[in-house]
């Protein structure tokens, strides 16, 4: 199905196969989103959620070209209690790189006093923003008086983000953490180049 840049495309196909999450379906959705453009890099992230007796899986595929970012989400859902009938829902968004606002990486290092140059982060959070939407993380505010029962309102953070992925070495493996960092570097480089070209 892929016909361009064999190395990049075969690497993408290999990662989809390794993910084990409907690789042919996800591949077709990504190809449709690329619309013939050459991928420069990609990152595939699979999450599994447990809801009482049901297991739900979700894959996020990020593929960047020289001009745009393709974001693919695929979820599956059981339609009966025995799991014999399953439905998958796929969505695709294409974002021009010039529209990206931020590409943020948050890294978590364990035992920082033992850090050695080149040690890998144990966890990464990759956040990408392009529409200016804000996520509010609010908690009830308080004071230092343990006997105070007054309403102090709320406190929290506002973060600009449209997509947030958390990648953990424990849950996803060290290779996934490194792949996420590599993809973020590629995305930042291409986004910076697109932004500079747009100002020229």
C-alpha positions as CSV (number, residue, x, y, z in Angstrom):
1,X,0.0,0.0,0.0
2,X,2.9,2.4,0.8
3,X,4.8,3.5,-2.2
4,X,7.1,6.3,-1.0
5,X,10.3,6.4,1.2
6,X,10.6,2.7,1.9
7,X,12.6,3.1,5.1
8,X,10.2,5.5,6.8
9,X,7.1,3.7,5.6
10,X,8.4,0.2,6.4
11,X,9.3,1.5,9.9
12,X,5.8,2.9,10.3
13,X,4.3,-0.5,9.2
14,X,6.6,-2.4,11.6
15,X,5.5,-0.2,14.5
16,X,1.8,-0.7,13.6
17,X,2.4,-4.5,13.5
18,X,4.2,-4.5,16.8
19,X,1.3,-2.5,18.4
20,X,-1.0,-5.4,17.7
21,X,-4.0,-3.0,17.4
22,X,-5.7,-3.6,14.1
23,X,-2.5,-2.7,12.2
24,X,-4.1,-3.0,8.7
25,X,-7.0,-0.8,9.7
26,X,-4.8,1.8,11.3
27,X,-2.4,1.8,8.3
28,X,-5.3,2.4,5.9
29,X,-6.6,5.3,8.0
30,X,-3.1,6.9,8.2
31,X,-2.5,6.4,4.4
32,X,-5.8,8.2,3.8
33,X,-4.8,11.1,6.1
34,X,-1.4,11.4,4.4
35,X,-3.1,11.8,1.0
36,X,0.1,10.8,-0.9
37,X,2.5,12.9,1.2
38,X,5.8,11.5,2.4
39,X,6.1,10.8,6.2
40,X,9.2,12.2,7.8
41,X,8.6,10.5,11.2
42,X,5.9,8.9,13.3
43,X,4.9,7.8,16.8
44,X,2.4,5.1,17.6
45,X,0.9,4.9,21.1
46,X,-1.5,2.3,22.4
47,X,-3.4,2.6,25.6
48,X,-5.6,0.0,27.3
49,X,-8.4,0.9,29.7
50,X,-10.4,-1.5,31.9
51,X,-14.1,-0.7,32.6
52,X,-15.6,-3.3,35.0
53,X,-15.8,-6.4,32.7
54,X,-14.8,-4.7,29.5
55,X,-11.4,-3.9,28.0
56,X,-11.1,-0.8,25.8
57,X,-8.1,-0.1,23.7
58,X,-7.1,3.2,22.0
59,X,-4.3,3.9,19.5
60,X,-3.0,7.3,18.7
61,X,-0.9,7.6,15.5
62,X,1.2,10.7,14.9
63,X,2.8,11.1,11.5
64,X,4.6,14.2,10.4
65,X,5.3,15.3,6.9
66,X,7.3,18.3,5.7
67,X,4.1,20.4,5.7
68,X,1.5,18.9,8.2
69,X,0.9,16.6,11.1
70,X,-1.6,13.8,10.8
71,X,-3.3,12.7,14.1
72,X,-5.2,9.4,14.0
73,X,-7.2,8.0,16.8
74,X,-8.8,4.5,16.7
75,X,-10.9,3.1,19.5
76,X,-12.6,-0.3,19.8
77,X,-15.7,-1.1,21.8
78,X,-17.5,-4.4,22.5
79,X,-21.1,-4.5,21.3
80,X,-22.0,-7.5,23.4
81,X,-21.0,-8.8,26.8
82,X,-19.1,-11.8,25.3
83,X,-16.9,-9.6,23.1
84,X,-17.9,-11.5,19.9
85,X,-19.1,-8.3,18.2
86,X,-16.6,-5.4,18.3
87,X,-16.8,-1.9,16.6
88,X,-13.8,0.3,15.8
89,X,-14.1,4.0,15.4
90,X,-11.4,6.0,13.6
91,X,-10.8,9.8,13.4
92,X,-8.2,11.7,11.5
93,X,-7.1,15.3,11.9
94,X,-4.6,17.1,9.6
95,X,-2.8,20.1,11.1
96,X,-0.6,22.3,8.9
97,X,2.8,22.7,10.7
98,X,2.5,26.5,10.5
99,X,-0.6,26.3,12.7
100,X,1.2,24.5,15.5
101,X,1.6,26.7,18.6
102,X,3.8,24.6,20.9
103,X,5.4,21.2,21.1
104,X,6.1,20.5,24.7
105,X,8.0,17.6,26.4
106,X,7.8,17.1,30.1
107,X,10.4,14.5,31.3
108,X,10.5,12.6,34.6
109,X,13.8,11.4,36.0
110,X,14.0,9.0,38.9
111,X,16.7,9.4,41.6
112,X,18.2,12.6,40.0
113,X,21.1,12.6,42.5
114,X,22.3,9.4,40.6
115,X,21.8,10.9,37.2
116,X,24.6,10.3,34.7
117,X,24.9,12.0,31.3
118,X,22.7,10.3,28.8
119,X,20.4,8.5,31.3
120,X,16.9,8.1,29.9
121,X,13.8,9.7,31.4
122,X,11.5,7.2,33.0
123,X,8.4,9.0,31.8
124,X,7.6,11.6,29.1
125,X,4.5,13.7,28.5
126,X,4.2,15.0,25.0
127,X,1.8,17.9,24.6
128,X,1.0,19.5,21.2
129,X,-1.2,22.6,20.8
130,X,-2.6,24.2,17.7
131,X,-6.1,25.7,18.3
132,X,-5.4,27.7,21.4
133,X,-7.7,25.5,23.6
134,X,-7.0,25.4,27.3
135,X,-7.2,22.6,29.7
136,X,-8.0,23.6,33.3
137,X,-6.7,21.4,36.2
138,X,-8.6,22.8,39.2
139,X,-8.6,21.7,42.9
140,X,-10.3,23.3,45.9
141,X,-8.2,26.0,47.4
142,X,-7.5,26.1,51.2
143,X,-5.5,27.8,53.8
144,X,-3.1,26.7,56.5
145,X,-5.7,26.8,59.3
146,X,-6.7,23.2,59.9
147,X,-10.0,24.3,61.6
148,X,-11.0,26.8,58.8
149,X,-14.2,25.8,57.0
150,X,-14.5,28.8,54.7
151,X,-14.8,28.5,51.0
152,X,-11.5,29.6,49.5
153,X,-12.6,28.9,45.9
154,X,-10.4,27.0,43.5
155,X,-6.8,27.0,42.4
156,X,-5.1,25.3,39.5
157,X,-3.3,25.5,36.2
158,X,-4.3,26.4,32.7
159,X,-2.4,24.6,30.0
160,X,-2.6,25.2,26.2
161,X,-2.9,21.8,24.6
162,X,-4.9,19.9,22.0
163,X,-3.1,16.5,22.4
164,X,-1.4,15.1,25.4
165,X,0.3,11.6,25.5
166,X,1.9,10.1,28.5
167,X,4.6,7.6,27.8
168,X,6.1,5.5,30.6
169,X,9.1,3.2,30.6
170,X,7.3,0.9,33.0
171,X,4.0,0.7,31.1
172,X,5.2,1.2,27.5
173,X,8.8,0.2,27.6
174,X,12.1,2.2,27.4
175,X,12.0,2.1,23.6
176,X,8.6,3.9,23.5
177,X,10.0,6.7,25.6
178,X,13.0,7.1,23.3
179,X,10.8,6.9,20.2
180,X,8.5,9.6,21.6
181,X,11.5,11.9,22.3
182,X,12.8,11.3,18.8
183,X,9.4,12.1,17.3
184,X,9.2,15.3,19.3
185,X,12.6,16.4,18.1
186,X,11.6,15.8,14.4
187,X,8.3,17.6,14.9
188,X,9.9,20.6,16.6
189,X,12.5,20.8,13.8
190,X,9.9,20.7,11.0
191,X,7.6,23.1,12.8
192,X,10.4,25.6,13.3
193,X,11.4,25.4,9.6
194,X,7.7,25.8,8.5
195,X,7.3,28.8,10.8
196,X,10.4,30.5,9.6
197,X,9.5,29.8,6.0
198,X,6.0,31.3,6.6
199,X,7.6,34.6,7.9
200,X,9.9,34.9,4.9
